[in-house]
Amino acid sequence: MNAFEIPRPAAVILLGALGVGVAPAQDSEGVGDPAPPKLVAVPKMKPPAPRAHPQVTVHGPPGPLSPEAVVSDWTQFLGSGGRGVSLETHLVKEWSDSGPRPVWELETGNGYAAPVVRGKRLIYFHRIGGEEVVECLHPETGQRYWDYRYATDYRDSFGYGNGPRCSPLVVGEYVYTYGAEGKLHCLKLTTGQLIWQRDLATEFEVPQDFFGVVSTPVLHKGHLVVHLGAPDGPCVIALDAKTGAMRWSADSKSNWLAGYSTPVLGEVNGQDRCFVFAGGKSRPPSGGLICLDPATGAIEFEFPWRSKSYESVNASSPVLVGSQVFVSATYDTGGALLDLKPNGGFEVAWTSEVLGTHFNTAIHDAGYLYGFDGRNEPDASLVCQELATGKEVWREVLEWEETYELHGKVKARPMSVYRGTLIAADADFLCLGERGHLLWLTLTPEGCRERARSWLFAAHETWTPPVLSHGLLYVCQNTRDFVSGQKPRLICYDLRK
């Protein structure tokens, strides 16, 4: 997941000089793969049937899908293309104050990773005690097919959770997980058997960043693209998805370190491109957008865009819209839109302080960007920004009064979604707030209309984006509920209309 609060004062906006250049990549023979993994001899094994999970509470089966409903898998961070946009239709958009109907819930360990879903399998990645745990569950029942565990001793430098941040990635018959301290695993989806593993942080001498490893790998035509950010290079590498062997590496000419943003793949002007938003723990702070060829690692250009505050990171994913790409960061940085040229390179269409996303990613819809601007909870607001001009169309603070009982006393206080997360679905937007509120919003250039709202749980650090697949919504409660005392959970809700 790409979601972390950074607790130090912000600095002034960083515009930076525009650097355009090409850095040739090298194949594995040229760079010398430091530790090519050995493939594990995987015996043939019948996929296990799902069985009752001791930590799962079942509330009731989900309703049937409408014959007219469009449904889809959710196999990577922020769904298809990493855009936070779902194609699902015929979803429930009205519910009682208690929220949509829960189907099942899993009492979880520690972490911020979102689940992924492919068919009848859901993959969830979290930490229990001294182990990072990959679990394969049935998405409708919470029953467990298998789990895979390995030791970890990661400790967060700022006192946040010690579990994994990166969402799993499912491609074909494989599952890929990237742990908080840089351990990358490839498992067989149906059985959980280990195919290969690498300790990338050790192999490439990558020190612990502010909040560990956060950038989820993406897959392009058999290459697993990993934003590594090694201090002496490489910045980005590609591994053979089946064997784990390194296929190419790319060094940032500006020596940018690993950001907290997940790379985004897309076709631009007829060419496949990968956009990596780099920038983590460095002094002086530096980072920006890298555009490269995912087949070879050749860097097309680098665009500096980073706060001048040392304790800041680039965490929002780039937003690709046709032949334009938008990047955004908080700490008095704001956003920039680049026009991508057919013969390579770019021009800056505009820069603006209107929308500075912290760890959430803005969503483009019909010529407008929607996202949460703000560094801290109190100063966050939902913004509509015109893509063509960068002008602010409207800004709204979603706020209301919440009444609850705590330690035998009834309390009433103003509440908000603060730095919320949006996913677009069924012609509207699902919004998950930092304290566990779930809303359906209609967002247009004319304004914001609330269709439904409920308080699912009273928990801080609700930073993991929700996941929507086959009419079911999956929400992560990352910390203990400060009203009920309920421990962290992964909860499945029924949105089938």
C-alpha positions as CSV (number, residue, x, y, z in Angstrom):
1,M,0.0,0.0,0.0
2,N,1.2,3.5,-0.6
3,A,-0.1,5.2,2.6
4,F,2.0,6.8,5.3
5,E,1.8,9.9,7.4
6,I,5.0,11.9,7.6
7,P,5.1,13.9,10.8
8,R,7.6,16.8,10.2
9,P,7.0,20.4,9.0
10,A,6.5,20.9,5.3
11,A,8.7,22.9,3.0
12,V,8.3,25.1,0.0
13,I,7.3,23.8,-3.4
14,L,10.0,22.1,-5.5
15,L,9.8,22.9,-9.2
16,G,13.3,21.9,-10.2
17,A,15.0,22.0,-13.5
18,L,13.6,19.8,-16.2
19,G,16.0,17.1,-17.1
20,V,15.6,15.2,-20.3
21,G,17.9,12.4,-21.3
22,V,18.3,8.7,-22.1
23,A,20.2,6.2,-20.0
24,P,20.8,2.9,-21.7
25,A,19.9,-0.2,-19.7
26,Q,21.9,-3.3,-19.4
27,D,20.9,-6.9,-19.4
28,S,21.6,-9.3,-16.6
29,E,25.0,-10.2,-18.1
30,G,26.0,-6.5,-18.3
31,V,25.0,-5.6,-14.7
32,G,25.9,-8.9,-13.1
33,D,22.9,-10.2,-11.2
34,P,24.2,-10.2,-7.6
35,A,22.2,-13.3,-6.5
36,P,20.3,-15.1,-9.2
37,P,17.7,-17.2,-7.4
38,K,17.5,-21.0,-7.6
39,L,14.2,-22.3,-8.8
40,V,12.6,-24.5,-6.2
41,A,11.8,-28.1,-7.4
42,V,8.0,-27.9,-7.0
43,P,6.3,-31.3,-6.9
44,K,3.0,-31.8,-8.5
45,M,0.3,-31.2,-5.9
46,K,-3.5,-31.2,-6.0
47,P,-4.8,-27.7,-5.1
48,P,-6.1,-27.9,-1.6
49,A,-9.8,-27.3,-0.9
50,P,-10.8,-24.3,1.2
51,R,-11.3,-25.0,4.9
52,A,-12.7,-23.0,7.8
53,H,-10.3,-20.3,9.0
54,P,-9.9,-20.1,12.8
55,Q,-9.7,-16.3,12.7
56,V,-12.7,-15.8,10.3
57,T,-16.1,-14.9,11.5
58,V,-18.9,-15.6,9.0
59,H,-21.9,-13.3,9.0
60,G,-23.8,-14.8,6.1
61,P,-23.5,-15.6,2.4
62,P,-23.5,-12.8,-0.2
63,G,-26.5,-12.2,-2.4
64,P,-26.6,-13.4,-6.0
65,L,-25.1,-11.3,-8.7
66,S,-27.5,-9.6,-11.1
67,P,-27.4,-11.3,-14.5
68,E,-26.7,-7.8,-16.0
69,A,-23.9,-7.0,-13.6
70,V,-20.4,-6.4,-14.9
71,V,-17.8,-7.9,-12.6
72,S,-14.0,-8.1,-12.7
73,D,-11.0,-9.4,-10.8
74,W,-8.8,-7.0,-8.8
75,T,-5.3,-8.5,-9.2
76,Q,-3.0,-5.6,-8.4
77,F,-2.7,-2.4,-6.3
78,L,-5.5,0.0,-7.3
79,G,-7.0,-2.5,-9.7
80,S,-6.7,-2.8,-13.4
81,G,-3.9,-0.5,-14.7
82,G,-3.3,0.8,-11.2
83,R,-5.9,3.6,-11.7
84,G,-8.4,3.0,-8.9
85,V,-11.2,2.5,-11.4
86,S,-13.6,-0.4,-11.4
87,L,-15.8,-1.6,-14.3
88,E,-18.3,-3.2,-11.9
89,T,-22.0,-2.3,-12.1
90,H,-25.3,-3.0,-10.3
91,L,-23.9,-2.1,-6.9
92,V,-25.8,-1.3,-3.7
93,K,-25.6,2.4,-3.1
94,E,-28.0,2.8,-0.1
95,W,-27.6,1.2,3.3
96,S,-28.5,1.8,7.0
97,D,-26.3,3.7,9.4
98,S,-24.4,0.4,10.1
99,G,-23.2,0.3,6.5
100,P,-23.4,-2.4,3.9
101,R,-24.1,-6.0,5.0
102,P,-20.9,-7.8,6.2
103,V,-20.3,-11.3,4.7
104,W,-17.2,-12.3,6.7
105,E,-14.3,-10.8,8.5
106,L,-10.7,-12.0,9.3
107,E,-8.9,-10.9,12.4
108,T,-5.6,-9.8,11.0
109,G,-2.1,-9.2,12.1
110,N,-0.2,-6.0,11.2
111,G,0.3,-4.2,7.9
112,Y,-1.2,-1.9,5.3
113,A,-1.4,-4.1,2.2
114,A,-4.6,-4.3,0.3
115,P,-5.9,-7.8,-0.8
116,V,-6.2,-8.9,-4.4
117,V,-8.7,-11.1,-6.0
118,R,-8.5,-13.5,-9.0
119,G,-11.6,-15.7,-9.6
120,K,-12.3,-17.8,-6.5
121,R,-9.1,-16.8,-4.7
122,L,-8.3,-13.8,-2.6
123,I,-4.7,-13.1,-1.5
124,Y,-4.0,-11.2,1.7
125,F,-0.5,-10.2,3.0
126,H,0.1,-9.3,6.6
127,R,2.3,-9.9,9.6
128,I,1.6,-12.1,12.5
129,G,4.2,-12.0,15.3
130,G,7.7,-12.4,13.7
131,E,6.4,-13.7,10.4
132,E,5.1,-12.1,7.2
133,V,2.1,-14.3,6.1
134,V,0.6,-14.7,2.7
135,E,-2.9,-16.2,2.9
136,C,-5.1,-17.5,0.1
137,L,-8.8,-17.3,1.0
138,H,-12.1,-17.9,-0.7
139,P,-13.4,-14.4,-1.5
140,E,-17.0,-15.2,-0.7
141,T,-16.6,-17.3,2.5
142,G,-13.2,-16.4,4.0
143,Q,-12.3,-20.1,4.0
144,R,-8.5,-20.7,3.6
145,Y,-6.9,-22.6,0.8
146,W,-3.3,-22.2,2.0
147,D,-0.8,-19.9,3.8
148,Y,2.9,-19.2,3.4
149,R,5.1,-17.8,6.1
150,Y,8.6,-16.6,6.6
151,A,10.5,-14.7,9.3
152,T,10.8,-10.9,9.5
153,D,12.3,-8.5,12.1
154,Y,11.3,-5.2,10.4
155,R,10.7,-2.3,12.8
156,D,9.2,0.9,11.6
157,S,11.4,4.0,12.2
158,F,8.5,6.2,13.1
159,G,6.5,3.8,15.2
160,Y,3.9,2.8,12.6
161,G,2.9,-0.7,11.9
162,N,5.6,-3.3,11.2
163,G,3.7,-5.3,8.6
164,P,3.9,-5.3,4.8
165,R,3.0,-2.3,2.8
166,C,2.9,-3.6,-0.7
167,S,-0.2,-5.3,-2.1
168,P,0.3,-8.8,-3.6
169,L,0.3,-9.1,-7.4
170,V,-1.4,-12.0,-9.2
171,V,-0.6,-12.8,-12.8
172,G,-1.7,-16.1,-14.3
173,E,-0.7,-18.9,-12.0
174,Y,1.7,-16.9,-9.9
175,V,1.4,-14.7,-6.8
176,Y,4.1,-12.1,-6.0
177,T,4.6,-10.5,-2.6
178,Y,7.2,-7.8,-1.6
179,G,7.7,-7.5,2.1
180,A,8.5,-4.5,4.2
181,E,12.2,-5.3,4.4
182,G,12.6,-6.1,0.7
183,K,12.0,-9.8,0.5
184,L,10.3,-10.8,-2.8
185,H,8.5,-14.1,-3.2
186,C,6.9,-15.9,-6.1
187,L,4.3,-18.5,-5.1
188,K,2.0,-20.8,-7.0
189,L,-1.5,-19.4,-6.8
190,T,-3.4,-22.7,-6.5
191,T,-1.1,-24.3,-3.9
192,G,1.0,-21.7,-2.2
193,Q,4.2,-23.5,-3.2
194,L,7.4,-21.4,-3.4
195,I,8.7,-21.0,-6.9
196,W,11.5,-18.5,-6.2
197,Q,12.6,-15.9,-3.7
198,R,15.0,-13.0,-3.4
199,D,16.1,-10.7,-0.6
200,L,16.5,-7.6,-2.8
201,A,17.4,-5.2,0.1
202,T,20.4,-7.4,1.0
203,E,21.5,-8.2,-2.5
204,F,21.6,-4.6,-3.6
205,E,22.5,-3.0,-0.2
206,V,19.3,-1.0,0.1
207,P,19.1,0.6,3.6
208,Q,15.7,0.8,5.4
209,D,13.8,3.9,4.2
210,F,11.5,6.0,6.4
211,F,8.7,3.3,6.3
212,G,10.3,0.3,4.7
213,V,9.5,-1.1,1.2
214,V,6.2,0.3,-0.2
215,S,6.3,0.3,-4.0
216,T,4.4,-2.8,-5.3
217,P,6.0,-4.5,-8.4
218,V,4.1,-4.5,-11.7
219,L,4.3,-7.0,-14.6
220,H,5.0,-6.2,-18.2
221,K,5.2,-9.1,-20.8
222,G,7.0,-11.5,-18.5
223,H,9.1,-8.9,-16.8
224,L,8.4,-8.1,-13.1
225,V,9.3,-4.4,-12.8
226,V,10.6,-3.4,-9.4
227,H,11.2,0.1,-8.1
228,L,14.3,-0.8,-6.1
229,G,16.0,2.6,-5.4
230,A,19.4,1.3,-4.4
231,P,21.7,4.2,-3.3
232,D,24.4,3.3,-5.8
233,G,21.9,2.0,-8.4
234,P,20.0,0.5,-9.9
235,C,16.9,2.5,-9.4
236,V,14.6,0.2,-11.3
237,I,15.1,-3.5,-12.2
238,A,13.2,-6.1,-14.2
239,L,13.2,-9.7,-13.2
240,D,12.1,-12.7,-15.2
241,A,8.6,-13.4,-13.7
242,K,9.1,-17.2,-13.9
243,T,12.7,-17.5,-12.7
244,G,13.4,-14.3,-10.8
245,A,16.6,-13.7,-12.8
246,M,17.4,-10.1,-13.6
247,R,16.7,-9.0,-17.2
248,W,17.6,-5.4,-17.1
249,S,18.4,-2.5,-14.7
250,A,18.0,1.2,-15.0
251,D,20.0,3.8,-13.1
252,S,18.5,7.2,-12.4
253,K,21.0,9.8,-13.7
254,S,19.8,12.0,-10.8
255,N,20.5,9.1,-8.3
256,W,16.9,9.1,-7.1
257,L,16.1,6.6,-4.4
258,A,13.0,4.4,-4.0
259,G,9.7,6.3,-3.7
260,Y,6.5,5.0,-2.1
261,S,4.5,5.1,-5.4
262,T,3.7,2.0,-7.4
263,P,4.8,2.1,-11.0
264,V,2.2,2.6,-13.7
265,L,2.3,0.9,-17.1
266,G,0.5,2.1,-20.2
267,E,0.7,2.7,-23.9
268,V,1.7,6.3,-24.9
269,N,1.8,7.4,-28.6
270,G,1.9,3.7,-29.6
271,Q,4.8,2.7,-27.3
272,D,4.7,0.8,-24.0
273,R,5.9,3.0,-21.2
274,C,6.5,2.6,-17.4
275,F,6.2,5.6,-15.1
276,V,8.1,5.4,-11.8
277,F,7.6,8.2,-9.2
278,A,10.9,8.1,-7.3
279,G,11.9,9.9,-4.1
280,G,12.4,8.6,-0.6
281,K,15.0,9.0,2.2
282,S,17.8,11.2,0.8
283,R,19.6,14.3,1.9
284,P,19.1,16.7,0.3
285,P,15.6,15.4,-0.7
286,S,15.3,14.6,-4.3
287,G,13.0,12.6,-6.6
288,G,10.6,12.8,-9.5
289,L,9.1,11.0,-12.4
290,I,11.0,8.5,-14.5
291,C,9.6,7.4,-17.8
292,L,11.2,4.2,-19.2
293,D,10.7,1.5,-21.7
294,P,9.5,-1.6,-19.7
295,A,10.9,-4.0,-22.3
296,T,14.5,-2.8,-22.0
297,G,14.8,-0.3,-19.1
298,A,16.0,2.5,-21.3
299,I,15.1,5.8,-19.6
300,E,13.3,8.3,-21.8
301,F,13.3,11.2,-19.4
302,E,13.4,12.2,-15.8
303,F,11.3,15.1,-14.4
304,P,12.2,16.4,-10.9
305,W,9.2,16.8,-8.6
306,R,9.7,16.5,-4.9
307,S,9.2,18.4,-1.7
308,K,12.2,20.1,-0.2
309,S,11.3,18.7,3.2
310,Y,13.7,15.9,4.2
311,E,11.1,13.7,5.9
312,S,8.8,13.5,2.9
313,V,8.3,10.9,0.1
314,N,6.6,10.7,-3.3
315,A,3.8,8.2,-2.6
316,S,0.9,8.9,-5.0
317,S,0.9,6.8,-8.2
318,P,1.2,8.7,-11.5
319,V,-2.1,9.2,-13.3
320,L,-1.8,8.4,-17.0
321,V,-4.4,10.0,-19.3
322,G,-3.8,9.3,-23.0
323,S,-0.5,11.1,-23.8
324,Q,-0.4,13.0,-20.6
325,V,0.7,12.1,-17.1
326,F,-0.1,13.8,-13.8
327,V,2.1,13.6,-10.7
328,S,1.3,15.0,-7.3
329,A,2.9,15.3,-3.8
330,T,2.1,17.1,-0.6
331,Y,4.3,19.2,1.7
332,D,3.7,22.4,-0.3
333,T,4.5,20.6,-3.6
334,G,1.3,20.2,-5.6
335,G,0.9,18.6,-9.0
336,A,2.3,18.8,-12.5
337,L,0.8,17.7,-15.8
338,L,3.2,16.6,-18.6
339,D,2.5,16.3,-22.3
340,L,4.3,13.3,-23.6
341,K,5.7,13.8,-27.1
342,P,5.4,11.2,-29.9
343,N,9.2,11.3,-30.5
344,G,10.0,11.1,-26.8
345,G,10.5,13.6,-24.1
346,F,7.8,15.9,-22.7
347,E,6.6,19.4,-22.2
348,V,5.1,20.8,-18.9
349,A,1.5,21.6,-19.5
350,W,1.0,23.2,-16.1
351,T,2.1,23.1,-12.5
352,S,-0.3,23.9,-9.7
353,E,-0.6,23.8,-5.9
354,V,-4.3,23.0,-6.1
355,L,-4.0,19.3,-5.6
356,G,-1.2,17.9,-3.5
357,T,-2.0,14.3,-2.7
358,H,-0.3,12.7,0.3
359,F,-0.6,8.9,-0.1
360,N,-3.8,8.6,-2.0
361,T,-3.9,8.7,-5.8
362,A,-6.2,11.1,-7.7
363,I,-8.7,9.7,-10.2
364,H,-9.3,11.1,-13.6
365,D,-12.9,11.1,-14.9
366,A,-14.1,12.9,-18.1
367,G,-11.5,15.6,-18.1
368,Y,-11.3,16.2,-14.4
369,L,-9.1,15.0,-11.5
370,Y,-10.6,14.2,-8.1
371,G,-8.5,13.7,-5.1
372,F,-7.7,14.7,-1.5
373,D,-5.4,17.6,-1.1
374,G,-3.6,18.0,2.2
375,R,-0.7,16.9,4.3
376,N,-2.5,16.3,7.7
377,E,-5.9,15.2,8.8
378,P,-7.3,18.6,9.7
379,D,-6.2,20.4,6.5
380,A,-7.4,17.8,4.0
381,S,-10.1,18.6,1.5
382,L,-11.7,16.9,-1.6
383,V,-10.8,18.8,-4.8
384,C,-12.0,18.8,-8.3
385,Q,-9.3,20.0,-10.7
386,E,-9.7,20.6,-14.5
387,L,-7.2,18.5,-16.3
388,A,-6.8,20.8,-19.3
389,T,-5.9,23.9,-17.3
390,G,-5.0,22.8,-13.8
391,K,-7.6,25.2,-12.4
392,E,-9.5,24.4,-9.2
393,V,-13.1,23.8,-10.0
394,W,-14.3,23.2,-6.4
395,R,-13.0,22.3,-3.0
396,E,-15.0,20.7,-0.2
397,V,-14.3,19.5,3.3
398,L,-16.5,16.5,4.0
399,E,-17.4,17.0,7.6
400,W,-20.3,16.1,10.0
401,E,-20.9,15.4,13.7
402,E,-20.4,11.9,15.1
403,T,-21.9,10.7,18.4
404,Y,-20.4,7.7,20.2
405,E,-19.9,6.2,23.6
406,L,-16.4,6.0,25.0
407,H,-15.6,4.8,28.6
408,G,-19.2,5.1,29.6
409,K,-19.5,8.7,28.4
410,V,-21.4,9.9,25.3
411,K,-19.2,12.1,23.1
412,A,-20.1,14.2,20.2
413,R,-17.4,15.6,17.9
414,P,-16.9,16.8,14.3
415,M,-15.7,14.1,12.0
416,S,-14.4,13.9,8.5
417,V,-12.9,11.5,5.9
418,Y,-9.7,13.6,6.2
419,R,-7.2,12.2,3.7
420,G,-9.5,9.7,2.2
421,T,-9.2,7.2,-0.6
422,L,-11.4,7.1,-3.7
423,I,-12.2,4.3,-6.2
424,A,-14.5,5.0,-9.1
425,A,-17.3,2.4,-9.7
426,D,-20.7,2.2,-11.3
427,A,-20.8,5.9,-12.3
428,D,-20.0,7.1,-8.8
429,F,-17.1,7.0,-6.2
430,L,-16.6,4.9,-3.2
431,C,-14.7,6.9,-0.5
432,L,-13.0,5.4,2.5
433,G,-12.0,7.8,5.3
434,E,-9.0,7.7,7.6
435,R,-11.2,6.9,10.6
436,G,-13.2,4.1,9.0
437,H,-16.0,5.9,7.3
438,L,-17.4,4.6,4.0
439,L,-19.3,6.9,1.6
440,W,-20.8,6.7,-1.8
441,L,-20.2,10.0,-3.6
442,T,-21.4,11.5,-6.9
443,L,-18.6,13.7,-8.1
444,T,-19.0,16.0,-11.1
445,P,-17.6,19.4,-12.1
446,E,-20.8,20.8,-10.6
447,G,-20.0,19.5,-7.1
448,C,-20.0,16.7,-4.6
449,R,-23.2,14.9,-3.5
450,E,-23.2,12.3,-0.7
451,R,-25.4,9.3,-1.5
452,A,-24.6,7.2,1.5
453,R,-22.4,7.3,4.6
454,S,-21.6,4.9,7.5
455,W,-19.0,4.4,10.2
456,L,-17.7,0.9,9.7
457,F,-15.2,1.1,12.6
458,A,-13.5,3.8,14.7
459,A,-9.8,3.1,13.8
460,H,-6.9,5.3,12.9
461,E,-4.6,4.7,9.9
462,T,-7.4,3.5,7.6
463,W,-5.1,4.2,4.7
464,T,-5.4,0.9,2.7
465,P,-7.5,1.5,-0.4
466,P,-10.7,-0.6,-0.6
467,V,-10.9,-3.4,-3.1
468,L,-14.0,-4.1,-5.2
469,S,-14.4,-7.5,-7.0
470,H,-17.4,-9.5,-8.2
471,G,-19.8,-7.3,-6.3
472,L,-17.9,-7.6,-2.9
473,L,-16.1,-4.8,-1.2
474,Y,-13.0,-5.6,1.0
475,V,-12.0,-3.0,3.6
476,C,-8.9,-3.2,5.9
477,Q,-9.2,-2.0,9.5
478,N,-5.5,-1.5,10.3
479,T,-5.6,-0.6,14.0
480,R,-7.7,-1.4,17.0
481,D,-11.1,0.3,17.1
482,F,-10.8,3.0,19.7
483,V,-14.5,2.9,20.6
484,S,-15.3,-0.9,20.6
485,G,-11.8,-2.3,21.1
486,Q,-12.2,-4.5,18.1
487,K,-8.8,-5.8,16.8
488,P,-7.6,-5.1,13.2
489,R,-9.7,-6.9,10.6
490,L,-10.1,-7.5,6.9
491,I,-13.9,-7.2,6.3
492,C,-15.9,-8.4,3.2
493,Y,-19.1,-6.5,2.5
494,D,-21.9,-7.3,0.1
495,L,-22.5,-4.7,-2.5
496,R,-24.4,-6.9,-4.9
497,K,-27.6,-5.3,-6.0
